Amino acid sequence: MSSATITTELAAGQAALAEDDRATAGIVYAYTASAVFWLLVGSAYGTLAACKLVWPDLLPFEWLSFGRIRPIHTASILLGWLSVGLTGIAYLVVYRTARRALFSNGLARAGLWLLNLALFAGLATLTLGITRGPIEYREWLTPIAALFAAGSLINGANIFVTLLRRRTEELYIADWFILGSFTWLPILYVIGYLPAFDRGIGNVVIQAYYMHVVLGLWFTPLVLGVTYWALPRMLHKPIYSYALGVLAFWANLVFYPLIGAHHFVFAPLPWWLQTTAIATGIGMMIPSSPPAPTSSSP
């Protein structure tokens, strides 16, 4: 092979890499911009809700009543700001650790459209007072929640296939947590929105489950996945122990799902559930944050 051919191939490879960088950066920026928008929306509604606790007669309009703006605030922050923002950063981490272009930029953008469509639909219905009832953090109507779940499933599948096609031999610990979060979220949504659990003691149990699992098996793994990638790069040192990271992954999965019932100790729930919640709460003492890096990160 001539030197001219080698030079041409190297130039083509660098051009393709630069194009992949631009495409991925565009997706990350789109998710980040959407997340910032929902942060502003959620913060505005949260500030108004806080003011109404002090001045209940402030802006006495039905569509701005406390009971309507509070769930808008929580949905915009939890599902808009955090979920959309962390998904965008997860795409960046997966792109860097897999050392390969995303499986489908189109799927990534479709996922963002579905997430935003669900968020706008939730904003509209909650403003009109249309909800599933007094079920905290699950106020969205089921079809709207299904839209959000569809967007998350698309993103999860896109990330999964990208990692299947990775150029690295091992799966970096950051990818473990990111894949875990997108695996657990559909399970959480299906259980949280089963109509059989919308009333009675079953609703109390599922409420405890949903509130904690959405934090411990959705937000926490995404944040840890991003941290395991970003922290070593910031400090220019590798993670101290890959094995401890795997231990944190499995400890989080084992101990977190039943921990939510600790909110209802001495409530009319089965004693075994209350006891299990306390025991698993103690189990969460196992460190689940990245150990301090020690000398280059992948």
C-alpha positions in Angstrom: 0.0 0.0 0.0 1.4 3.4 -1.0 2.0 6.2 1.4 -0.5 8.3 -0.5 -3.2 5.6 0.0 -2.4 5.4 3.7 -2.6 9.2 4.0 -5.9 9.3 2.2 -7.4 6.6 4.4 -6.2 8.4 7.6 -7.7 11.6 6.4 -11.0 9.9 5.6 -11.0 8.3 9.1 -10.3 11.6 10.8 -13.0 13.2 8.8 -15.5 10.5 9.8 -14.5 10.8 13.4 -15.0 14.6 13.3 -18.5 14.1 11.7 -19.4 11.6 14.5 -18.2 14.1 17.1 -20.4 16.9 15.6 -23.4 14.6 15.3 -23.1 13.4 18.9 -22.4 16.9 20.2 -25.6 18.1 18.4 -27.6 15.4 20.2 -26.1 16.2 23.6 -26.7 19.9 23.1 -30.4 19.3 22.1 -31.0 17.2 25.3 -29.2 19.8 27.4 -31.2 22.7 25.9 -34.4 20.9 26.6 -33.3 20.1 30.1 -32.5 23.7 30.8 -35.9 24.8 29.5 -37.7 22.4 31.9 -35.4 23.5 34.7 -36.6 27.1 34.1 -40.3 26.0 33.9 -40.0 23.8 37.0 -38.2 26.5 39.0 -40.8 29.1 38.1 -43.6 26.8 39.3 -41.7 25.8 42.3 -41.0 29.4 43.3 -44.7 30.2 42.9 -45.7 27.1 45.0 -43.3 28.2 47.7 -44.8 31.7 47.7 -48.3 30.4 48.0 -47.3 28.6 51.2 -46.7 32.1 52.7 -49.3 34.1 50.8 -52.1 31.6 49.9 -54.2 34.3 48.1 -51.3 35.1 45.7 -52.6 34.9 42.1 -56.0 33.3 43.0 -56.6 31.6 39.7 -57.9 28.1 39.5 -55.2 27.0 37.1 -52.5 28.4 39.4 -53.9 26.8 42.5 -51.3 25.0 44.7 -52.7 21.6 44.0 -52.1 22.1 40.2 -48.7 23.9 40.2 -47.0 21.6 42.7 -47.1 18.4 40.5 -46.1 20.6 37.5 -43.0 21.7 39.4 -42.0 18.1 40.4 -42.7 16.6 37.0 -40.7 19.4 35.2 -37.7 19.0 37.5 -37.6 15.2 37.9 -38.7 14.1 34.4 -37.8 17.2 32.5 -34.6 18.7 33.9 -33.0 15.6 35.5 -34.2 12.8 33.2 -33.7 14.6 29.9 -30.4 16.2 31.0 -28.9 13.0 32.3 -30.0 11.1 29.2 -28.2 13.5 27.0 -25.0 13.2 29.1 -25.4 9.4 29.1 -25.3 9.5 25.3 -21.9 11.4 25.5 -20.5 8.9 28.0 -21.6 5.9 25.9 -20.2 7.5 22.7 -16.8 8.1 24.4 -16.5 4.8 26.2 -17.7 2.7 23.2 -15.4 4.6 20.9 -17.9 4.2 18.2 -20.7 6.4 16.7 -24.1 6.1 18.3 -26.1 3.3 16.7 -28.8 5.8 15.5 -28.8 9.6 15.8 -32.4 9.5 14.5 -33.5 7.3 17.4 -31.8 9.7 19.8 -33.7 12.6 18.4 -37.0 10.6 18.3 -36.5 9.8 21.9 -36.1 13.5 22.8 -39.2 14.4 20.8 -41.3 11.8 22.7 -39.9 12.9 26.1 -40.8 16.6 25.4 -44.2 15.7 24.0 -45.0 13.8 27.2 -43.7 16.8 29.3 -45.8 19.3 27.4 -48.9 17.1 27.5 -48.3 16.6 31.2 -48.0 20.4 31.7 -51.3 21.0 29.8 -53.3 18.3 31.6 -52.1 19.2 35.1 -52.8 22.9 34.4 -56.4 21.8 33.6 -56.6 19.7 36.7 -56.7 16.4 34.8 -54.8 13.8 36.8 -54.8 10.1 37.8 -55.7 11.3 41.3 -53.8 11.9 44.5 -50.8 9.7 43.6 -47.6 11.7 44.2 -45.1 11.8 41.3 -47.5 9.7 39.3 -50.1 12.4 38.5 -49.7 12.1 34.7 -52.5 10.3 32.8 -51.4 6.8 31.8 -51.2 7.6 28.0 -48.9 10.5 28.8 -46.7 8.4 31.0 -46.6 5.8 28.1 -45.2 8.5 25.8 -42.4 9.2 28.2 -41.8 5.5 28.7 -41.6 5.0 24.9 -39.0 7.8 24.6 -36.9 6.2 27.4 -37.2 2.8 25.8 -36.0 4.1 22.5 -33.0 5.8 24.2 -32.2 2.7 26.2 -32.3 0.5 23.1 -30.1 3.0 21.2 -27.6 3.0 24.0 -27.7 -0.8 24.3 -27.0 -1.5 20.6 -24.2 1.2 20.6 -22.5 -0.6 23.4 -23.0 -4.0 21.7 -21.1 -2.6 18.8 -18.3 -1.0 20.9 -14.7 -1.1 19.8 -13.4 -1.8 23.3 -13.2 -5.3 24.7 -14.5 -4.6 28.2 -17.6 -2.7 29.3 -16.6 0.3 31.3 -18.2 0.6 34.8 -20.0 3.8 33.7 -21.8 1.9 31.1 -22.9 -0.7 33.6 -24.8 2.0 35.6 -26.2 3.6 32.5 -27.5 0.3 31.1 -28.9 -0.6 34.5 -30.9 2.6 34.8 -32.5 2.2 31.3 -33.3 -1.4 32.2 -34.9 -0.7 35.5 -37.0 2.3 34.4 -39.5 0.3 32.3 -40.0 -2.1 35.2 -40.7 0.8 37.5 -43.2 2.4 35.1 -45.1 -0.8 34.5 -45.5 -1.5 38.2 -46.1 2.1 39.1 -49.0 2.5 36.6 -50.8 -0.8 37.1 -54.4 0.3 37.7 -54.9 -2.5 40.3 -52.6 -0.6 42.7 -54.3 2.8 42.5 -56.3 2.3 45.7 -56.2 0.9 49.2 -53.1 -0.5 50.9 -51.7 -1.6 47.5 -51.4 2.1 46.5 -49.4 2.9 49.7 -47.0 0.1 49.0 -46.5 1.0 45.4 -46.2 4.7 46.2 -43.3 3.8 48.6 -41.8 1.6 45.9 -42.1 4.1 43.1 -40.8 7.1 45.1 -37.6 5.4 46.1 -36.9 3.3 43.0 -37.2 6.3 40.7 -34.5 7.9 42.7 -32.3 4.8 43.5 -32.6 2.9 40.3 -33.1 5.7 37.7 -31.5 8.9 38.8 -28.7 7.4 41.0 -27.3 5.0 38.4 -27.3 7.7 35.7 -25.5 10.1 38.0 -23.0 7.4 39.1 -22.4 6.4 35.5 -21.7 9.9 34.5 -19.4 10.4 37.5 -17.4 7.2 36.9 -16.6 8.7 33.5 -16.2 12.4 34.2 -14.3 12.3 37.6 -11.2 10.4 36.3 -11.1 12.7 33.3 -11.3 15.8 35.5 -8.5 14.5 37.8 -6.5 12.7 35.1 -6.4 9.6 37.2 -8.1 6.2 36.9 -10.8 4.8 39.2 -9.2 3.3 42.3 -11.0 -0.1 42.0 -13.2 -1.4 39.2 -14.3 -4.2 41.5 -15.7 -1.8 44.1 -17.7 -0.1 41.3 -19.2 -3.5 40.4 -20.0 -4.1 44.0 -21.7 -0.8 44.2 -23.8 -1.6 41.1 -25.1 -4.9 42.6 -25.5 -3.6 46.1 -27.7 -0.8 44.8 -29.8 -3.3 42.8 -30.2 -5.7 45.7 -30.9 -3.2 48.5 -32.8 -0.4 46.9 -36.1 -1.8 45.5 -37.8 -2.5 48.9 -36.4 0.3 50.9 -39.3 2.7 50.3 -41.6 1.1 52.9 -39.5 2.7 55.7 -41.7 5.8 55.2 -44.6 3.7 56.6 -43.1 2.0 59.7 -46.0 1.3 62.1 -48.5 1.8 59.3 -51.0 -0.9 58.5 -48.6 -2.6 56.1 -47.3 -6.2 56.5 -44.6 -6.4 59.2 -42.3 -8.3 56.9 -42.3 -5.4 54.5 -41.5 -2.9 57.1 -38.7 -5.0 58.6 -37.3 -5.7 55.1 -37.3 -1.9 54.4 -35.3 -1.2 57.5 -32.9 -4.0 56.8 -32.3 -3.0 53.3 -31.9 0.6 54.5 -29.0 -0.6 56.7 -27.6 -2.5 53.7 -27.3 0.8 51.8 -24.5 1.7 54.1 -22.3 -0.2 51.6 -20.6 2.6 49.7 -22.2 3.2 46.3 -20.2 6.3 45.2 -17.1 6.1 43.0 -13.9 5.5 45.0 -11.3 8.3 44.7 -9.3 8.0 41.5 -5.6 7.2 41.9 -3.0 7.6 37.9 -5.4 7.6 32.9 -8.9 7.0 32.5 -10.5 5.3 29.4 
